[in-house]
């Protein structure tokens, strides 16, 4: 059974007393920090914030806001994302959307890569946009109206796989564009980062 906020608080209280509780590993993906001098958060400060939330085995990867952490087994990713967002707002004074996925979910993202057989040229780059929720069929149809010969993408569940043939900076399918067309919050990572995060959970 998934926890509500009240139940989570009770478990955290017990964790603070060093009581043992079953945990699971999650990955938090923050949107839009440390970009062009905006919403600056040092990773050591971010890890400290996660520790204050009584998460365990906290590790961060690069400055874009990727944090691996253990949380109570019954915690939903939606609950965890909300807790982290509230803590960031309270500590740093600005809003940062946070998308949380379990390790199993990230592993599934890698396993069902629809471009797995594509050999990329030096100019081509591969990205995944993680969405807060699965977009509607209507929203996907709207996005499909922008298909072109330069980039390719595939929407699967709560992810958009994007193959950028002239680089992400020149792609129509930016994070902001996807959010506008699909009407969901998103945060985008390159394929190397996705695989690195998954490998870090195994070490």
N, C-alpha and C positions, 0 to 999 in steps of 0.2 A: 504494500500500500504506500502511495506517495505521501510525503509529509506536507502538512500545511505550515505556515510560518510559526504558529504557536508550538507545534510539536518539534519543529526544528530548533526553536529556542531552548526547549527542555533538553534536547540532546547536546546542544552546545554547552549548556550549563554543566552537564555531566562530563563532557570532554575537558572542560576547564579544570575538573577535579582529577584529570588523568585516568578517567574510566575508559575502558576499551569499548569501541562500537564498530560494527562492520562498515567499511568505507569502500568507495569506488573512485576510480580516476576519471577526471574530466579535463577538458581543454576549454579555456575561456579565450574568446577572440574579441578584442576590443576594436571598436570602429573609430577611426579618425583621430588617434592621438599622435603627438609628435610629428605633425605634418605642417610644414611651412611655418614653424614657430608657434603653432596653435595647440592648445590643450596639452601642454607639456607635462609629462609624468616620467620621472626616472624609474627604471625597472626595480631598483632596490626599494623605492618607496611603494611601488605597486605590490611587490612581494610582501612587504611589511603590512600593507592593508589586508592582503589575503590571510596573513597570519592572525591579524586581529579578528577576522571572521572565523577563526578556529579551523581553517582548512589546514591540511597536512601535506608533506612532501611537495612543497611549492617550488616550481622551477619556471623561469621565464626564458623566452627565446627572442632575440633581436628587439628592436625598439618599437615595433609596430603594435605591440600589445598582445602577446601570446603567452598564456600562463597555463601550465599543467599543475593540477592540484587534486588532492583527495578530499572528498566530502562524504557525509553520511550516505550510506547505500540507498536509502529510500528517497533522497532528495531529487526532485525533478530538475531538469536543466533550466526550465522556466523560472522556478523558484531561485535557483542559484544565480542566474543572470540578473534577476531583480535585486537580490541582496547585494551583489557586486556593484550594480549601477547606483543603488542608494548610498553605498559606502563611498564610492568615488565622488558622488555629488556632495556628500557631507564633508569629505576630507579635502577635496581639491576645488570645490565650488563650481564645477561645470558638469554638464550632462555628457555621458559617454555611453552609447548603446553597447551592450555586451551580449554576445551570442555564445552559448555554452553547448558543447557537444560531448557525449561520452566517448571513451576510447573506441568502443564497438562501433559507434556511429561514424567516427573518422575512418576507421578501418574499412567500413562499408563504402564510404566515399571513394577511397583509393581502389577498392576491389572492383567497383562498378564504373570505373573510368571509361567513358564511351570513346575516348580518343586513344585508347591503349595501344592500338596498332599503328598509330600515325607517327612517322619519323619526322621530327621537327628540324627545320633548317635553322641556321644561325639567327635569322631575323624573327622567326616564329617563337611565340611564348605561350605558355599554357597556365591558366588561372582557374580558381574555383571561387565563386561568390556564395557565401553561406547566408541563408535567409532565415528570418525569425519564424516564418511559417510557410507552408506550401501555397504558392500563388494559385489563384483561381484560373479556370480554363479560359475565361474571358480575358484576364490579364495576360496570359501566355499568348493568346491569339493576337493581342495588341502588340506584344513584343515581336511576334513573328512577322508583323508587317514591316519591320525594319531590317529584315534579313538582307544581306548583301554578299558580294563575292570576295570581300576583303577578310572578314572575320567569320568564324563559325561558332555556334554555341548550342548546347543542349540543356534543357531544363529537366532535372530529375528530382522529384520530391522537394526537398528544401535546399537544393543546391543548383547552381548554374555553372556548367563547365564551359569555359570560354577559350577558344583557340584564336589567338591574336597573330595574324600573319605579318603585321607591320609594327608590332610592339603595342603594349597596353596603353601607352600615352597617346597613341594615335587611333585607338579603337573607339568606335561609337558606344560600345557596351561597357561603359565605365560603371563604377559602383553607384554613382548618383543617378545615372540613366536607368539602370536596372531598378533602383528603388522607385523611381518615378513611374516607370511603365508597369511594374509588377505590384506596386502599392504595398510593399513590405520593406522592413529595414534589412539591410544587407551589409556584409563586410567581406572584402575580397583578399585572398592570399594566392601567391604564386604556387605552382605545383611542388617546387622544391621545399617550400616552407611547410606545406601540408605533410609531405613525406617525412621531413625532419621532425616535426612535432610527434608524428606517430612513432618514429623510431625512438624518440626520447622517452616515451611511455614504456618502452620495453627494456630500458636500461636501468 
